[in-house]
C-alpha cells in the first residue's frame, strides 16, 4: 500500500471512530525505524526533516541538519508530521 493510500485509510478510520462516540483517537499510522519525516515547525538549526531512530509509544528522532536527537510522544508526532519519506538504501555499505 502506498503512503497516500495508507493515509486515506487512517483518516477514514479516525472519522469512523469519532462517529461511534469514542472520546479519544488512537494510534493508526505505522511509523517505522529508518523513515524520514518532515515536521510542521522548524528546528532551531533550520531543519525540518528527521530520521526515526526508535519507534514505540514515544519516538526517538535525529535531526538530519544538525544531528540533534529528540524524543517525542507518538501522538504528538502524528499531529506534527507533514510528510513521511522512505529513504533509498545505500547499496555501497553494509545493511
Beta strands, then each sheet from edge to edge (+ up, - down):
strand 1: 35-39
strand 2: 49-55
strand 3: 58-63
strand 4: 69-73
strand 5: 81-86
sheet 1: 4+ 3- 2+ 1- 5+
end
